[in-house]
């Protein structure tokens, strides 16, 4: 294979990794060379949009709406242009990287200072109490979030998870038909416990949110443990037939593979990227099950628990939701609690039970296996180039 063609395949495969939501599989992946260039659209959007805080100046008068339209138009146009550039995975020179970082670092200080000079005040997100510090914190938070999302391809992973929503929903309904009877045998008695209703009547929503997050964290930890087992197994099965099948539909399709390839250990960043790939799919599936369970317990509560019964269990008139005045708050919180528990149960069962694993977890692992196989061929081809 000519060297130019080999380098082209390598470059296209790197694009494929980005589209697959696993950009860390690119050899030599780093902040300067790969992450910062792909952060440009988000950084440019925030940088130019921050100029909108300079528009409502006292000196602007009736022209402020025209100025605001100009700022917003320039922001959108710049964002679109940078998106088109970033699709080609550009490499920024060192002066360009320094310029990007310096401009972004200066903006959270320059914008509120200029507004303070002209208007004698600083508008949100800084606020009069927080001042410059609020603007700096806002820009720093945006940079940190963009850095994390770009490094691990979170946007791509979420979009892929959404595309599988219909398929996951169909499988989730099938699993509910199997798992729901056994799960309800345990949870139904708790749902009709007076002490739980009494506790949930005054239970703060932020505390319940932390409980849901805890269940999600347990799901991610279970996925991490399973991922370590799966990657160890896949790295021992890099046969030519398996590699050729994995490369179908990728830029490496048609590459001659005549012998098994030696596995290359994954870095910590690559392991975290695969874990996010697995966790997003698992959490989306669990969320679908959770919504179904929430609706089930809500309907069950409305049919069985009358207002008089709820008052007897709670020991006082129940609190009612502001958004749903006909439903006691305790019922909503109970349904949320059991839905979160059921989601965790679903996710762990799909990974551990042999029957459920084959039907619901294996397709996700197949994607991880394919990514690792394509990576092995990519590294081999890159060495030739």
CORSUL-V915232 format. One record per residue. PSI is psi in degrees with one decimal (999 if undefined). Layout:
psi=PSI
psi=PSI
//
This chain:
psi=129.8
psi=149.8
psi=-39.4
psi=-43.4
psi=-37.3
psi=-45.1
psi=-35.3
psi=-42.2
psi=-41.3
psi=-44.9
psi=-43.4
psi=-34.0
psi=-36.0
psi=-38.5
psi=-38.8
psi=-40.4
psi=-41.2
psi=-46.1
psi=-26.6
psi=-10.7
psi=15.3
psi=60.2
psi=-20.7
psi=-13.3
psi=-11.9
psi=129.4
psi=134.9
psi=18.7
psi=125.5
psi=172.7
psi=-49.8
psi=-42.3
psi=-31.1
psi=-40.3
psi=-52.2
psi=-44.3
psi=-37.1
psi=-12.5
psi=-11.3
psi=-45.5
psi=-44.8
psi=-43.0
psi=-40.9
psi=-38.2
psi=-46.9
psi=-39.9
psi=-49.0
psi=-35.8
psi=-28.4
psi=-21.8
psi=-16.6
psi=-23.9
psi=-13.6
psi=-10.1
psi=-48.4
psi=47.6
psi=153.5
psi=-32.8
psi=-8.7
psi=-33.0
psi=-141.2
psi=-10.4
psi=0.1
psi=-32.0
psi=-33.9
psi=-41.0
psi=-40.3
psi=-41.2
psi=-38.8
psi=-44.2
psi=-47.4
psi=-39.6
psi=-44.0
psi=-35.7
psi=-47.9
psi=-43.6
psi=-42.7
psi=-41.0
psi=-44.5
psi=-43.8
psi=-43.5
psi=-34.8
psi=-42.0
psi=-37.9
psi=-42.9
psi=-25.7
psi=-22.7
psi=8.8
psi=64.8
psi=157.9
psi=120.9
psi=140.6
psi=165.9
psi=-46.0
psi=-37.0
psi=-40.5
psi=-43.4
psi=-41.1
psi=-44.0
psi=-46.7
psi=-38.9
psi=-44.5
psi=-43.2
psi=-37.2
psi=-30.0
psi=-33.5
psi=-44.6
psi=-16.4
psi=-40.8
psi=-42.0
psi=-54.0
psi=-31.5
psi=-43.4
psi=-41.1
psi=-36.0
psi=-37.5
psi=-41.1
psi=-44.4
psi=-6.4
psi=24.4
psi=164.7
psi=121.1
psi=164.4
psi=153.1
psi=-4.5
psi=-51.6
psi=152.5
psi=-30.1
psi=-37.1
psi=-35.9
psi=-138.8
psi=-36.5
psi=-38.2
psi=-40.3
psi=-41.3
psi=-42.4
psi=-40.9
psi=-48.4
psi=-39.2
psi=-39.7
psi=-41.0
psi=-43.0
psi=-44.4
psi=-43.4
psi=-41.5
psi=-39.5
psi=-45.7
psi=-47.0
psi=-38.2
psi=-40.5
psi=-42.4
psi=8.4
psi=39.8
psi=-37.4
psi=-45.8
psi=-41.6
psi=-40.5
psi=-39.8
psi=-39.6
psi=-38.6
psi=-38.6
psi=-38.7
psi=-26.7
psi=9.4
psi=-45.9
psi=-44.0
psi=-43.6
psi=-38.0
psi=-42.1
psi=-44.6
psi=-35.0
psi=-38.9
psi=-40.4
psi=-42.0
psi=-37.5
psi=-37.2
psi=-27.3
psi=-41.4
psi=-26.7
psi=-44.6
psi=-45.4
psi=-38.2
psi=-40.2
psi=-27.1
psi=-31.8
psi=-41.8
psi=-25.9
psi=-40.9
psi=-37.1
psi=-34.5
psi=-30.9
psi=27.7
psi=124.8
psi=-38.2
psi=-37.3
psi=-40.9
psi=-38.7
psi=-41.0
psi=-41.1
psi=-18.2
psi=-34.4
psi=12.1
psi=127.7
psi=143.6
psi=-32.5
psi=-32.2
psi=-41.5
psi=-35.7
psi=-40.8
psi=-36.2
psi=-43.2
psi=-42.7
psi=-38.6
psi=-43.5
psi=-39.7
psi=-39.2
psi=-39.0
psi=-39.6
psi=-43.5
psi=-40.1
psi=-40.2
psi=-39.7
psi=-36.7
psi=-42.4
psi=-41.5
psi=-35.4
psi=-39.7
psi=-40.2
psi=-41.0
psi=-43.2
psi=-36.9
psi=-35.9
psi=-43.3
psi=-38.4
psi=-13.7
psi=3.4
psi=45.6
psi=57.6
psi=157.8
psi=-40.3
psi=-42.8
psi=-40.4
psi=-41.4
psi=-42.3
psi=-37.2
psi=-30.4
psi=-8.5
psi=134.0
psi=7.0
psi=169.6
psi=-14.0
psi=4.5
psi=133.0
psi=-7.0
psi=131.0
psi=120.0
psi=109.1
psi=-11.5
psi=156.5
psi=147.7
psi=149.2
psi=129.7
psi=141.2
psi=125.5
psi=144.8
psi=145.2
psi=169.4
psi=-39.0
psi=-39.3
psi=-38.7
psi=-40.6
psi=-36.3
psi=-44.0
psi=-36.4
psi=-41.3
psi=-37.4
psi=-43.8
psi=-41.5
psi=-38.9
psi=-42.7
psi=-41.7
psi=-41.3
psi=-34.0
psi=-44.6
psi=-44.9
psi=-36.5
psi=-38.6
psi=-43.3
psi=-40.4
psi=-40.8
psi=-41.4
psi=-42.1
psi=-38.5
psi=-45.2
psi=-39.4
psi=-50.2
psi=-32.5
psi=-45.6
psi=-41.9
psi=-42.2
psi=-39.8
psi=-33.6
psi=-34.6
psi=-43.2
psi=107.5
psi=162.1
psi=-36.5
psi=-42.1
psi=-43.2
psi=-41.0
psi=-36.4
psi=-41.5
psi=-41.5
psi=-30.4
psi=1.4
psi=167.4
psi=130.5
psi=151.7
psi=144.6
psi=150.3
psi=142.0
psi=-35.0
psi=-31.5
psi=81.4
psi=-21.3
psi=-5.5
psi=127.9
psi=143.5
psi=-36.1
psi=-36.9
psi=-43.0
psi=-42.8
psi=-38.5
psi=-45.6
psi=-39.3
psi=-43.0
psi=-48.2
psi=-29.5
psi=-41.6
psi=-42.2
psi=-42.9
psi=-35.5
psi=-44.0
psi=-41.8
psi=-43.6
psi=-48.7
psi=-44.3
psi=-38.1
psi=-39.6
psi=-21.7
psi=-25.6
psi=-41.9
psi=131.2
psi=-45.3
psi=-48.5
psi=-35.5
psi=-43.2
psi=-36.3
psi=-33.6
psi=-26.8
psi=-29.9
psi=-41.2
psi=-33.4
psi=-42.1
psi=-33.2
psi=-37.2
psi=-40.3
psi=-43.6
psi=-40.8
psi=-42.5
psi=-43.2
psi=-38.1
psi=-44.0
psi=-37.5
psi=-40.9
psi=-44.0
psi=-38.8
psi=-43.4
psi=-39.0
psi=-44.1
psi=-34.5
psi=-35.8
psi=-35.5
psi=-36.0
psi=999
//
